[in-house]
Amino acid sequence: MRCCCIPVSLAFVVCIGCSQQSAEPTSSIAPAAADSSMVSSDNSPTIPASPPPSNTDQPVAGTISGQPFRPDLITFANAELKLTAGKDIFPDAEISLQLPDADGELTGREWSLGGDVFGSPMISVSSRQGQDLPDTHFVGPDEYSLRIKILRQTPGEIEGTIDLVLKTPANSQLSGRFTAAVSKSASAPLGPEDAPYVQGRIDLPLSDEPTAISAVMLGKGADGRNLSNGAGGNYVSGESGWVSSETFKPQITSVIADEQNGIQYRHVKLQPGEYLIGVEREDILVVWKLVTVNAQDQQTIDLSLDPATCGSLVVTLPETADANPDDVRFRLIPAALIELNLGKSWLSRPLSFEEGQKTLTFTLLPAGRYVLKSDDRTTEVEIQAGQQSSMTLP
């Protein structure tokens, strides 16, 4: 799964996957000729003061940890240049970096970064190399030399050249000409080109203490496929940030927060179908609406929670609980959600006690019946507005 964010107040990122099938991964094999001037006797690259010029007549290619790397997907969004090989959920290999001061017209712009150059970014380099999960390195400026030039820019793409030599991981370099698809920034206004989409405000009380909030969607496309996505983080009143889940691109789910507009969500490039659009607070679905999405829809649907209609619940460990309370897991699910028969457990995440905890308190729960599931046992509890309910786990 892939998430892109520039968080200010987001302490963690949530991205939810789904049963949507991914394309078969394509080969990342590319011919790579070793340049003896860039390799030392111990087989690690020597970082030159300035990288040699790339062959602009050749598509960008190189090596990661000595293995050939040829990106088959190159994107540029929110000033991040990302070069990816393989189209599975976890790519075969990827190099990504944030270009500093990359706003406005970019044609003719050049960057020479690395070493002691002010503003040089961290570079992320990952490769699966036969593993299920990629091995990722975050490379600091003192471990690379980078030169990028933008030759052409249109609303939909940028074309340029890149020369990159990395000290970590060893035997890693990238050079050549690239064309990157340009994606709209997470906070840019939506238009017909993003349809069908559903967007709106998330109106939940915030305070100076971080609150976990996620925008989620669950649906069934017109072709019968189950679809889902979600993104979120920890939010504090008055601060700003954004997070996007791009796992199932072109469908993207984002949450944007700023001091002026509060928290907003957007699900863009949805497939036509029937959807549940909702908000999780502290891992419990508290607001949702059922929505029909047609091919060219541009819908705005606000999701709000009125504290006056909410109560709270205290859940207590039984006296016979295991000595490791974090092994005790349960789900707290609105009964109305179960009656929809959507069949997706992530709409209520597993909850657990931390070490030393005997009780958990859940606030701002909309009034109504809830089902508490623990192992194979199920218990119901009624939440009443303005009141605190309590129960002991079975």
N, C-alpha and C positions, 0 to 999 in steps of 0.2 A: 504494500500500500504506500501511497505517496501523499504526503502533505506538504503544502507550501505556506509559510507564515512569516510575518514580521511582527511578532507579538510585543506589546508593551506591558500589558497586564495579564497575559496568558501564561499561566504557570505550567500547563501541560496541554497537549493536543489530543483530541479524540477523533479518529477516523474509522468509520464503520464500513466493512466490506459487504458484499452481497453475493448472490448466486449467479450473477451475470457472468457469462463466459468471457475469458480473455482470448485474444488472438494467439495463434501458435507463435512461439518465439522464433525469430529469424536469426540467421547465423551472424555472429560478430567477428568472423574471421576476416582479416585484412592483411595483405602483404605488408610487412614492416621491415624496412632495411635498417640495419644498425649503423649508427654514425659513430665511428671510433673516437671522434673528437669530443663526444659527450659522455664517454664511459671511462671510468678510471680502472686501474689494475684490479681493484677489488669488485669490479663489475657493477658499481653504483654510479649513477649519473653525476657528472660535474655540472654545476649550475653556471652557465656563462653569464657575463655581465649583461649581454643582450642576446636573445635567441637568434639563431640564423634565420634568414627570410624563408617563409614557406613557399612551396611550389603552388602558386595560386591557380594553376591549371589542373590540379588534382584535388579530388574531394578530400575532406579532412579525414585523417586516419592516424593511428599511432599504436602505442602499446600501454598496457597496464600490468605492472609486475612481470614484464617480459612477454606477456601474452598479447597477440594481435587484438586491436580494438578499432572497429569501424562503426561509428554511430549510424543507426538507421532512423532515429528520431531526434530532431534538434528543435528546441523551443526557446522562446525568449518572452518572459512575463515578469512584471514587477522587478525589472532590472536584473533578473536571474537568467543566465545562459546555461542551458542544460543539454548535454549531449548523451544520448542513451542508446545502447545496443540491446536488442531483445524486447519483446512486447508482453512478457508475462507480468503478473502483479509485481514480482521482484525482477527487475531487469538483469540481464546477464552482466552488464557493466555500465557504469555511468560516471561522468565528470560534470560537476555543476559549480558555478561561481556567481557571485553577486557583483555586477559592474558598478563601481562608484560613480555617482553623479551622471546617471544614464537617463536623464529626462529630456523631453523635447526632441528636436531634430538631431539624429545621430549620424547622418551621412557625412563622411569625412573625418569623424571622430576617431582618435587613437588613444590607446591606453598602454603604458609600459609599467608593469606592476611586479611586485615581489621585492625581496630584500628589505631595504629601509625606506621604500617609497611610501609616503603617507597615504592612508586610505586603502592600502592593499588588502583584499579580502581573504578570508579563509577559503580554501578550495576543498570540496568534498569529492573523494574518489572512492568508488565502490566496485567490487567485482565478485561474482559468485564462484567462479572457477570450480564448477562441479558441485558446489555446496547448495543446500536448500535455501540458505539465507546469505545475503551478500556480506563480504568483509569490507567495512567502511573505514576510510582514513580521512581525518580532517587535517589538511595541510596548511601550516602557517606560512606567512610571507617569506621567512628566512629559508624555506625549503622548496621554493620554486622561482622560476623566472617566466613571465608571461607578457606577450604582446598581442593585442587585438586591434584590428582596424575595421571600421564599418564602411563598406563600399557603396551600399545602396539601402534605402529604407522606403517601404511602402506601408500602408495601414495594416497589411496582412503578414509581412515578412521583412526580415533584414538579411542582407548578404554581407559577408566579410571574410577576413582571414584571421587565423589564430596560430600562434607559436607558443607552445607550453612545454617546459622541461621541469620535471618533478624529481626531487631528491627522495621523497617518500610518497608512495611506496617505490622501492628501487626499480630501475628499468621501466620508467613510465614517462611517456612523452606524447605529444599530440601536435599535429601540424597540418595545415592545408586550408582550403576554401570551404566555407559553410553557408548554407541558407537555413535560417531559423524561422519557424512559424511564430508570429507574434500573437500572444494571448492578451485579452483585456485584463487590466488589473482588478483585483478582488473588489475594490471600492468604486470602480468606474460605473457610471449610469448604464443600466441595461437598455437594450433596444431590440428591434425585430430580429437582428442577427443572432440573438441569444435565445430566441423562442424555440420551443415552448418553455416557459419558465414560471415559477411561483416565487414571489419575494414578499417581504413584509417586515414589520417591527416585531421584536420580542420584548414584551413589556412585563418584566418580572422585577420585583424589588431587589435592589442591590445595596450593599453597605461597604464599609471599609475593610471587611473581611472577605477574602476570595470566595466566590460562589461558582460551583461547577455548573455550566450551562452548555447544552448541545442542541443544535438543530438537526432533526432526523427526518428521513422520509422512507416510506415503505410502500411499494406499489406492485402492480402487475401490468406489464405492457400489453398493447393490443395484440402482440404476437404470442402472448401467454407466458412470457418470461417473468420471473420474480426479480424485482429491482429494489435496491436499498442503498442508502448512503447517509453519512452524517459527519458533522464536524463540530468542534467546540473546545472549550477550555475553561480556565478559572478567571472570573471577571470581577473587577472592583469598580465601584461607582466612580465615574468621572474620568477613567483612564481609557486608553485607546489601543487597538490592535486588530489584527485580522488573521483568520485561519481558513484554509481551503482544503478539501479532500478532492484530489484529482485522480483517484484510483480508477475510476471508470470513465475517463475522458472519452468523448467530449462532455459527458454529463459531469458537472462540477457542483459541489455543495460548499457554501461559504458562510461564515459568520463574521460580521464586521462591527466593531464597537468604536465609538468616538464620543467625546464629551458633549458635542452638540446634538447628535441624532440618537444617542443611546445605542442599543444593540439591534442589529438588523440581520436577517438571514436571506439567503437566496439559493434556490435549486434551479440551475440553468441547463438548457439542452436536455430536458426531460423527454422521454419517449411518451407518446400519447398513451393514456391508460387511466386507471383508477389508483389513487394514492391516499395514504395517510400522511399528512404533514404535521409534525409535532415538535415539542420542546421537552427535553429532559432537564430536570433540576436535581442536582446531587444524585444522578443515576436513576431517577424515577421519572417516568413519563407523566407530566402534570397537565399539559395542554396539547390538544390535537384537534384536527379538523379533517374530514374526508373530502377529497377534491377530485373532480374529473378534469383531466388535462387533454385538450385537443391540440391538433398539429401546430397552430400558429398562436396559441394562447400566450398572453402576457398578463398574468394574474398577480394582484397584490392582496395578500391575506395577512392581517395582523394577528399575532398570537399573544394573548394577554392573560395574566393570572391576577385575580382580585383577592388580596389578603382577607377581605371581609368574608369571603366564602370558604375560607380554609381553616383547618384545624391542625393539630399535631399528634404525634404518636410516639410513645416510649416503648421500645422493645427490649426485654430483659432476657439474659441467658438463664436457662434452667439450672438448678443446683447441681444436676448430674452432668453438666456440660464438661466436655473434654478439657484437660489442663491447657490445651492450646486453643484459645478462643478464636484465633484467626482461621482455624479449620472449620468453624461453624459458618456455613454460608446459607443464605436464603434470598428469596425474591419477594418484593412488595409490589403487587400488580393491581391496578384499578380493575374492579370486576367488570366494568363496562368495556374495558379493552379486551378482556378474555371473551366476552360475548360477541365481539366482532369476528372471532375465530380467524385471526390473521396468521397465527402459527409461527411467530418470530420471537424467540426468547430474548433477543437483544433489546426489545422494547422495555424490558425491565432487567437491568444487569444484576449479577450476583452481588449481594451485600455481605459484609463480614465485620466481625469485631476485631479491634486491634488488641495487642497484648495488654493485659491488665484491665480491659474494658469489661463491664458487666451489663451496661445498658447503652442503647443507641437511641437518639432522639431525632425524629424527622419532623421538620416544620414546613409550613405552607403546603400542606396536602389538601387538595380540593375535597370538599365534603362528599361523602359517599362510601360505598362498600369497597373494601380492599381484600385481596386474597394474599395471604402470606404462605409461601411454599418453602419448606425446609426438608431436604431429602425427599422422601416419599410422602411426607405429611403435609396436609393443607389445613389452614385455619383462616377463618374470616374475621374481619374487624370492621366496625363502623366508625368513620371519622365524621365528627359534627363540627360545623362552623363555630369558631371561637372557643373550642374546648380541646382539652388534651385527653386522648385515649391512651390506654396502656395494655400490654399483653406480654405474656412469657412465652418464649419459643416452646413448641411441643417437644 
